[in-house]
């Protein structure tokens, strides 16, 4: 499988919420996830099981969401993906009770693939944009 195919399948099956347990086929046993939160870079270890659980948590919070890849660039062992995810706020998120209103997430990541598995990624999510939407939706109730 090519680097592009690994990441595309990861998005189509796992990240989309359609088949979270396919993470076992597309992620290494230990993945380094470099995340930016409030301008602080944090590296956490991800494993196929806890990543699948993470996707299920997104489904609990946002229902069956849509995920559209807006940019997909490949260079050697890395793939850059920018996506837009749209769901409905049906579960508690960051202390905000469900509002049944749409929430849009814009995010991007670079995935590094080795031996047909994702082994590392660098991700940025517009968390402030999500927070603003959650606040606005809570006020509009």
C-alpha positions as CSV (number, residue, x, y, z in Angstrom):
1,X,0.0,0.0,0.0
2,X,1.3,3.5,-0.8
3,X,1.7,6.2,1.8
4,X,-1.2,8.1,0.2
5,X,-3.4,4.9,0.3
6,X,-2.7,4.4,4.0
7,X,-3.7,7.9,5.0
8,X,-6.7,8.0,2.7
9,X,-8.0,4.7,4.1
10,X,-7.4,6.1,7.6
11,X,-9.6,9.0,6.8
12,X,-12.3,7.1,4.9
13,X,-12.6,4.3,7.5
14,X,-11.3,5.5,10.9
15,X,-11.3,9.2,11.2
16,X,-14.7,9.4,9.5
17,X,-16.2,7.3,12.2
18,X,-17.4,4.6,9.8
19,X,-15.0,1.9,11.0
20,X,-13.0,3.1,14.0
21,X,-11.5,-0.3,14.7
22,X,-9.8,-0.3,11.3
23,X,-7.2,1.8,13.2
24,X,-5.5,-1.6,14.0
25,X,-4.8,-2.0,10.3
26,X,-3.6,1.5,9.6
27,X,-1.8,2.7,12.7
28,X,1.4,1.4,14.3
29,X,1.1,-0.2,17.8
30,X,2.5,3.1,19.1
31,X,2.0,6.5,17.4
32,X,3.5,9.8,18.4
33,X,0.8,12.5,18.2
34,X,2.2,16.0,18.3
35,X,-0.7,18.4,19.2
36,X,-0.9,22.1,19.4
37,X,-3.1,23.4,22.2
38,X,-3.2,27.1,23.1
39,X,0.2,27.5,21.4
40,X,1.8,24.7,23.4
41,X,3.0,21.7,21.6
42,X,2.3,18.4,23.5
43,X,3.3,15.0,22.3
44,X,1.1,12.1,23.4
45,X,1.3,8.4,22.6
46,X,-1.7,7.1,20.7
47,X,-2.5,3.4,20.2
48,X,-5.0,1.9,17.8
49,X,-7.4,1.1,20.6
50,X,-7.4,4.5,22.2
51,X,-7.6,6.2,18.8
52,X,-10.7,4.2,18.0
53,X,-12.2,5.2,21.4
54,X,-11.4,8.8,20.6
55,X,-13.4,8.6,17.4
56,X,-16.3,7.0,19.2
57,X,-16.2,9.9,21.7
58,X,-16.5,12.3,18.8
59,X,-19.5,10.4,17.6
60,X,-21.1,10.6,21.1
61,X,-20.5,14.4,21.1
62,X,-21.3,15.2,17.5
63,X,-23.4,12.3,16.1
64,X,-22.7,10.8,12.7
65,X,-20.6,13.7,11.4
66,X,-19.5,14.5,7.8
67,X,-15.8,14.7,7.1
68,X,-14.6,16.3,3.9
69,X,-10.9,16.3,2.9
70,X,-10.2,19.7,1.4
71,X,-6.5,19.3,0.7
72,X,-4.3,16.1,0.4
73,X,-0.6,16.4,-0.4
74,X,1.9,13.7,-0.4
75,X,5.7,13.9,-0.2
76,X,7.8,10.8,0.4
77,X,6.7,9.3,3.7
78,X,4.4,12.2,4.7
79,X,0.9,13.2,3.9
80,X,-0.6,16.6,4.7
81,X,-4.4,16.6,5.1
82,X,-6.7,19.6,5.7
83,X,-10.3,18.7,6.5
84,X,-13.7,20.1,7.5
85,X,-15.8,18.1,9.9
86,X,-19.5,19.0,10.5
87,X,-21.6,17.4,13.2
88,X,-24.5,18.2,15.5
89,X,-23.7,18.9,19.2
90,X,-25.6,16.0,20.8
91,X,-23.3,15.2,23.7
92,X,-21.4,17.2,26.4
93,X,-18.3,18.9,25.0
94,X,-15.9,20.8,27.3
95,X,-18.6,21.4,29.8
96,X,-21.2,22.6,27.3
97,X,-24.5,20.7,27.4
98,X,-25.9,19.5,24.0
99,X,-27.6,22.1,21.9
100,X,-28.6,20.0,18.9
101,X,-26.9,22.7,16.7
102,X,-24.2,22.2,14.1
103,X,-20.5,22.4,15.0
104,X,-17.8,22.8,12.4
105,X,-14.2,21.7,13.0
106,X,-11.4,22.8,10.7
107,X,-8.2,20.9,11.2
108,X,-5.0,19.8,9.5
109,X,-2.3,17.3,10.1
110,X,0.8,15.8,8.6
111,X,1.0,12.0,8.9
112,X,4.2,10.0,8.7
113,X,3.9,6.5,7.4
114,X,6.4,3.7,7.8
115,X,5.9,0.1,6.8
116,X,2.3,0.8,5.7
117,X,1.3,2.2,9.1
118,X,0.9,5.7,10.5
119,X,3.7,6.1,13.0
120,X,3.6,9.8,13.8
121,X,1.5,12.9,13.1
122,X,1.4,16.6,13.8
123,X,-2.1,18.1,14.2
124,X,-3.6,21.5,14.5
125,X,-7.4,22.0,15.2
126,X,-9.2,25.3,15.4
127,X,-10.2,24.7,19.0
128,X,-10.9,28.4,19.6
129,X,-13.4,28.2,16.7
130,X,-15.1,25.2,18.2
131,X,-15.3,27.0,21.6
132,X,-16.8,30.1,20.1
133,X,-19.5,28.0,18.3
134,X,-20.2,26.1,21.6
135,X,-20.6,29.4,23.5
136,X,-22.8,31.0,20.8
137,X,-25.0,27.9,20.5
138,X,-25.4,27.8,24.3
139,X,-26.4,31.5,24.4
140,X,-29.0,30.9,21.5
141,X,-30.9,28.3,23.4
